Amino acid sequence: MSRDQQAVRTILEAVKSEGRSSLSSDEARELCQAYDIPTPGQGLATSADDAVSLSDSVGYPVVLKIESPDILHKTDAGGVIVGLTTADEVRDAFEEISANAKAYNASASISGVQVQQMLPAATEVIVGAVTDPTFGKLTAFGLGGTLVEVLGDMTFRLAPTPADQAMSMLDDISGAEVLAGIRGAAPVDRSALASIVENVGALVGDFPEIDELDLNPVMASSEGATAVDVRILTDFNPKPARFRPSHDDILSAMQRVMQPDGVAVIGASAEDGKIGNSVMKNLIDGGYEGEIYPIHPREEEILGRKCHASVTDVSGNIDIAIFCIPARFVAGVLAEVGQKGIAGAILIPSGFAEVGEHELQEEVVQAARDNNVRLMGPNIYGFYYTHKNLCATFCTPYDEKGSVALSSQSGGVGMAIIGFSRSAKMGVSAIVGLGNKSDIDEDDLLVYFEQDPNTEVIAMHVEDLKDGQAFAEVATRVSKTKPVVVLKAGRTSIGAKAANSHTGALAGDDRVYDSILKQSGVIRARSLNDLLEYARGLSVLPTPKGENILILTGAGGSGVLLSDACVDNDLTLMSMPDDLDAAFKEFIPPFGASGNPVDITGGEPPTTYRATIELALNDERIHSLVLGYWHTIITPPMVFAELLSEEVEAARNKGINKPVVVSLVGDVEVEEACRYLLDRDILAYPYTAEKPVAVLGAKYRWARSAGLL
Amino acid sequence: MSRDQQAVRTILEAVKSEGRSSLSSDEARELCQAYDIPTPGQGLATSADDAVSLSDSVGYPVVLKIESPDILHKTDAGGVIVGLTTADEVRDAFEEISANAKAYNASASISGVQVQQMLPAATEVIVGAVTDPTFGKLTAFGLGGTLVEVLGDMTFRLAPTPADQAMSMLDDISGAEVLAGIRGAAPVDRSALASIVENVGALVGDFPEIDELDLNPVMASSEGATAVDVRILTDFNPKPARFRPSHDDILSAMQRVMQPDGVAVIGASAEDGKIGNSVMKNLIDGGYEGEIYPIHPREEEILGRKCHASVTDVSGNIDIAIFCIPARFVAGVLAEVGQKGIAGAILIPSGFAEVGEHELQEEVVQAARDNNVRLMGPNIYGFYYTHKNLCATFCTPYDEKGSVALSSQSGGVGMAIIGFSRSAKMGVSAIVGLGNKSDIDEDDLLVYFEQDPNTEVIAMHVEDLKDGQAFAEVATRVSKTKPVVVLKAGRTSIGAKAANSHTGALAGDDRVYDSILKQSGVIRARSLNDLLEYARGLSVLPTPKGENILILTGAGGSGVLLSDACVDNDLTLMSMPDDLDAAFKEFIPPFGASGNPVDITGGEPPTTYRATIELALNDERIHSLVLGYWHTIITPPMVFAELLSEEVEAARNKGINKPVVVSLVGDVEVEEACRYLLDRDILAYPYTAEKPVAVLGAKYRWARSAGLL
């Protein structure tokens, strides 16, 4: 692969020196050639004779296009005529285009008319690159044509885009089937297309001043792919990158922040109702194992702990300082915090960027950086780290220890996390409020949770990523070993991003998030409840060893709903081997349905549930089990719950640990049965067939993306 | 509008008499002409000279197409050449097509080559008709082109299809924007397209022997629309229609069935654990107000009620007979049931069609029809009608009276309905098991619930509709006054429907259900939980007076999630009038956000919630209120719940009754607050922003479709 960086540099320097923000067609084409992106034979004609001789040389049929820096949308200007097969037609077309262009914009400067080889019929696709405000340089791929522009069926990847990623884009669009060749058409040359994406990614990666790039259309056939039209826009004043410490610096600071041995409370208070009082109480009542240092200019003692006027007066070691003082005093105290060698400041106060006080926040950020202190917040409820009994927050204490780490950008969502976790008995390792994210953000948390032995699953509520590239980079690595679930809020407010290219216009905020989160191995939750249920489910369910799902149900109607849900969640119903089918038939009535779902029918006693569940747990060809229980007098809910947990326990004792999810339909007693099962780490839900399967689906999405399946 | 039925009849009779199942191009085109469906000028050429003279007469450019009953897919056979502009080109094309056809299928009988006027560039659409196994004759509409075939973007309506329905199809496809004209194109002539759909619908309505019809493509421009290719398949042996009594007969029987004054229990038993015992107990313990007649050949008395050997021995009036005897005895007893003048038999026993015993079921159906008895079931749990304290079932009694009527095809789902209803305190008028639906089905229930003063909302779990046309007809009428919610299970098992046309192949089961349910005004639920939540929500929420939604929240983060949910549910965030904005600003802190959502911020006392809620309830421009509550120490959950219910109550007393839904995020105390609010008919949900908005969205979907907005 030849990539002529020097040729590109020369052209871009010319563009820059001339104060332009876009390349001419010729320049754009040269850039493509320098990066091995095929373009059709062509040339610029300044007269009709010129056009004819160029046509003779590139070969008929040809297409003629107006070439002017003042006319960006050539078709709208009547500046494109296609399918010219003779010299006479070319001559007429040249005159017509020139006249149209003058009529469209009399003052436009016309460079001439492009004469271009017209490619044989092929599938039109779009390849492009954009500079996303969140994720930076991205490549884009979609099918061409007006309909796709209407449906906006495009996918995105971080640039540079390696070959496997580029190839995955071809399968990632709704219309992917078209590329495989429909109605007798030959499939397109996939590697030729992927190679164009890869080269575009390399080009914008090497030259960040390329702001947007559009290859539209790219004509793809079984023979190869050629970029017919190329548009390139530049921006020589890119926005500065967000400050980002090295991985080791992040980790060493975050370890002290999340598991501190000494905590200072700046603005501690003895007065009920004050935030500095709530924080003190939560630290003490939560059973925090380290030292607690209330800081107050005048008090001697608060809640039985000796007070200091400043952190610098404390002789012991302090890892974090929790700020419970008004916004305007924060920056001033950060110098002392730095002087004391404190790793992190937990900024509970609001009154910063969220209310328009950007300068005040900037001042605090600068003070922290000057003093080598990491900031959490401001405008947060604080955070919890349960395995250290640490409740560094003004909210209620939380103590249900477990392996799920959660973060939220908003305080309200944080409270929902706490309430749900407590109510659903979700074991939690940490709950972190990120608020304004002036410094510590999701990628810092990921770096920490990645190596935290107490954390197995990470779930995050995100309104915006401050540094999408850093997030994607870390998430891609972390999600290989620990599931990362993200609820992206604000999906529907796309904002007024000025976009001058097709690709840019198609880059709706949410489509980009969707592509890049997927690329990063992140499981996306579509609702707050999904975020919480997935978090709990992913932590409870073992990783499946294969794709074979078996549905075993006492209610045929549930079996249908569970099957629907499996299809909706891309889960594969195992096709039943004959011997296994026969084995199930031994236990179920003759009118029950074997196959998959196995319908044991509603009137069966506990022994039938037990025998079929045991069979399903022990057969190695079944990788996951979806159970549908139907409340009957013969097998009441708690009887079912007990026999199921016995069977699962027995299997676990034999080293068999496959995902089991349960839908229970019946009268209110099924709620008690669900709680009983959840207490024994078996995921069970009342009155729904869809939720247990959705949670299992999330586990599968993660296992596949982590390469475990 | 001229419709020449005689011309169509003549052609179809010829097709039938020749034993064919498809029409020739010419015949198909004549049918179109007879029903005012425009087709291009054309003729059949049997020689190259012929083709040239035809081309001269229809006008260049022309397209040539092979015409053979043995070649259905002309393009695949190389049998189509387009864009012929001269006599020489036509001559060459004729020879080439003839040669291609021979190469493709040497034994094909060739009628000649169609010469067809080629229409100017236009938008390609597909119009068609199919015979759906559930809904019968349907018209279909979609965009043409391979991509749409891949995405399957089609919509369907019952045939005949009146003009307004035909017009609505144009907006019902994902690519609708294309028809409005994109990238400078003129919009297509919508009424020309709708008129083609209408005429197709009339044609297949008048001639049911037309099994499938394909106009593909129809070329649509701003000037009109022309069907370029027409394919018509026939079936002269349509399946017989399902038995359906008159509306009055349905109603008079259903009134006796659902609100009986006398109930016989066939196979009543004194023995615990027997179904005939459970049914007796449920009738008695449920407090049924009418007469109960246990029927048993030998017993004197069961549970204190006098027994009879046969219903014919009973002197009092009996409206329903609940069958608790084995399947094989059912048919025999139905004669006596008929003789006694009993309106309905409730067939609890299984062992019929669901286990392959189709003949036994057919025998029972025939016996019922011979004796003028309606059948519920077989294979059901029975039914409840709470306002008569009637528990005609072997399940547990249910007594939470209210206005929601529910039905389920499956017993398991029925039990989920009972459990959820009890747990969520959903007031219910009826719960009905339909099982095998050998006779009584959803449209019979709709006819009854339509006039039942105790029922305001109807929710149905459906696996298959036995008579889709009857359902659609009744649902269209009923849903205008009472919301009808349907969960269609088995969405993803499309089965192996043999389809010979494009339209047919696109008619996936679920796409058809989706179109027709929507056309019928039915609110579709996507999950069991949605069915139940929508049912409850629709019965609790008043009908909104307009589209203006206001979000009022104590948590900015909830506001974002609630806004996302509004967009997802097609709800309109009111744009805030200046005076109202100013009014809200008076109550909220300066850093709070007015506009919409109104963010009162998290630290506010109850007075702020109260004042802003009162303002929102009383301003007539706000039609519905979405509240986001954030748990704080300053305004705890129960304080919020109490003040909200006081405000809503005060508004209701003033005659202001607008929809209010609430999302509560916080610690577990929010669950108690939700229960408190639900008890006062205010829809409130913990730990979710999406569910309350989805339920509000369902209410809006219904109100719009019923023409109330």
Interface residues (C-beta under 8 A of the other chain):
Chain A: T75 D76 L143 G145 T146 L147 V148 E149 V150 L151 S174 G175 E177 V178 I182 R183 G184 A185 G273 S278 S350 G351 E354 V355 G356 C395 T396 S408 Q409 S410 G411 G412 V413 M415 A416 I418 G419 F420 R422 S423 H461 E463 A489 G490 R491 T492 S493 S527 L528 N529 L532 T553 G554 A555 G556 G557 S558 V560 L561 S563 D564 A565 V567 D568 P590 F591 G602 G628 W630 H631 I633 V665 G666 D667 V668 E669 V670 E671 P686 Y687 T688 A689 E690 K691
Chain B: T75 D76 L143 G145 T146 L147 V148 E149 V150 L151 S174 G175 E177 V178 I182 R183 G184 A185 G273 S278 S350 G351 E354 V355 G356 C395 T396 S408 Q409 S410 G411 G412 V413 M415 A416 I418 G419 F420 R422 S423 H461 E463 A489 G490 R491 T492 S493 S527 L528 N529 L532 T553 G554 A555 G556 G557 S558 V560 L561 S563 D564 A565 V567 D568 P590 F591 G602 G628 W630 H631 I633 V665 G666 D667 V668 E669 V670 E671 P686 Y687 T688 A689 E690 K691
